Amino acid sequence: MTDLIHAKKREQSKVISSRREQLVRCIPGIWNYKKVLNIGANDKMFAFCSDFKQHGCIVDVIEIYPEYCQGLRKHFDWLNQIVCGSVVDIDKLVEKGELEKKYELVIWSHGPGTLHDKQLIFDTLDELYLMTEKVLVIMNAYGKRRYVERNREKLETDYITKNDFMDIVLYEDDFKKRDFLVDVLGEKDGDQSNLLAWKYSNVA
Ligand SMILES: C[S@@+](CC[C@H](N)C(=O)[O-])C[C@H]1O[C@@H](n2cnc3c(N)ncnc32)[C@H](O)[C@@H]1O
């Protein structure tokens, strides 16, 4: 592996560690929720997968890209269920019995901003909240990603997930006005900043 790849991996792992600390500081009992629905993951990007595994969580994943689903099946054989589809169709996947009706923890990390339509993001979050027994957790870029704006053309040719650009920019108020609790890491519109939003279920 080249030095550059090592350096990138180290940086990524620092980013995930700081997000893990943020998560546990804001939702201290998070790893006690064992029945988990994780939205979006692949064998290169799957934040908190080691935590889920270490804490014995039973994790279902919904992932849109078939090749990513294959990669998850190959490299993450401890996952309970890998459903290939879009989170936007979550109600249909539940109706078809591919996903459970309820999960203790529903987590959508990086993220909602890829859906290209703010109303669709929050309609989808409403659906996810209905499926949440304990807590619904969102992580997203905190505003714009400047490096994406700067390097967009290059990134579009390099990345298979070119549809994953966070074209919808989200800030604290988008979540606060919908009764989410919110915490941020880093600067607004910063390249590695993180917006965490979470909402506990009303069900006792
Ligand atoms: C930026 S990665 C984040 C992965 C992981 N959640 C994390 O935080 O490390 C976004 C993932 O969501 C997937 N994805 C994008 N749009 C999706 C959708 N509509 N439904 C389900 N998964 C989606 C992508 O293919 C990718 O694997």
Ligand as a Chemical Component Dictionary entry (heavy atoms), coordinates in Angstrom:
data_LIG
# 
_chem_comp.id                   LIG 
_chem_comp.type                 NON-POLYMER 
_chem_comp.pdbx_formal_charge   0 
_chem_comp.three_letter_code    LIG 
# 
loop_
_chem_comp_atom.comp_id 
_chem_comp_atom.atom_id 
_chem_comp_atom.alt_atom_id 
_chem_comp_atom.type_symbol 
_chem_comp_atom.charge 
_chem_comp_atom.model_Cartn_x 
_chem_comp_atom.model_Cartn_y 
_chem_comp_atom.model_Cartn_z 
_chem_comp_atom.pdbx_ordinal 
LIG C1  C1  C 0  -21.359 8.121 1.927  1  
LIG S1  S1  S 1  -21.734 6.403 2.049  2  
LIG C2  C2  C 0  -21.920 6.254 3.808  3  
LIG C3  C3  C 0  -21.815 4.840 4.270  4  
LIG C4  C4  C 0  -21.990 4.622 5.779  5  
LIG N1  N1  N 0  -23.362 4.844 6.180  6  
LIG C5  C5  C 0  -21.049 5.480 6.569  7  
LIG O1  O1  O 0  -21.485 6.474 7.174  8  
LIG O2  O2  O -1 -19.849 5.169 6.577  9  
LIG C6  C6  C 0  -23.435 6.361 1.463  10 
LIG C7  C7  C 0  -23.946 4.951 1.246  11 
LIG O3  O3  O 0  -25.364 5.028 1.042  12 
LIG C8  C8  C 0  -25.711 4.315 -0.136 13 
LIG N2  N2  N 0  -26.938 4.943 -0.684 14 
LIG C9  C9  C 0  -27.029 6.055 -1.469 15 
LIG N3  N3  N 0  -28.312 6.335 -1.741 16 
LIG C10 C10 C 0  -29.062 5.379 -1.121 17 
LIG C11 C11 C 0  -30.458 5.106 -1.047 18 
LIG N4  N4  N 0  -31.343 5.903 -1.680 19 
LIG N5  N5  N 0  -30.885 4.036 -0.352 20 
LIG C12 C12 C 0  -29.978 3.223 0.292  21 
LIG N6  N6  N 0  -28.642 3.421 0.252  22 
LIG C13 C13 C 0  -28.185 4.483 -0.439 23 
LIG C14 C14 C 0  -24.483 4.452 -1.016 24 
LIG O4  O4  O 0  -24.426 3.509 -2.052 25 
LIG C15 C15 C 0  -23.364 4.295 0.002  26 
LIG O5  O5  O 0  -23.058 2.945 0.268  27 
# 
loop_
_chem_comp_bond.comp_id 
_chem_comp_bond.atom_id_1 
_chem_comp_bond.atom_id_2 
_chem_comp_bond.value_order 
_chem_comp_bond.pdbx_ordinal 
LIG C1  S1  SING 1  
LIG S1  C2  SING 2  
LIG S1  C6  SING 3  
LIG C2  C3  SING 4  
LIG C3  C4  SING 5  
LIG C4  N1  SING 6  
LIG C4  C5  SING 7  
LIG C5  O1  DOUB 8  
LIG C5  O2  SING 9  
LIG C6  C7  SING 10 
LIG C7  O3  SING 11 
LIG C7  C15 SING 12 
LIG O3  C8  SING 13 
LIG C8  N2  SING 14 
LIG C8  C14 SING 15 
LIG N2  C9  SING 16 
LIG N2  C13 SING 17 
LIG C9  N3  DOUB 18 
LIG N3  C10 SING 19 
LIG C10 C11 SING 20 
LIG C10 C13 DOUB 21 
LIG C11 N4  SING 22 
LIG C11 N5  DOUB 23 
LIG N5  C12 SING 24 
LIG C12 N6  DOUB 25 
LIG N6  C13 SING 26 
LIG C14 O4  SING 27 
LIG C14 C15 SING 28 
LIG C15 O5  SING 29 
# 
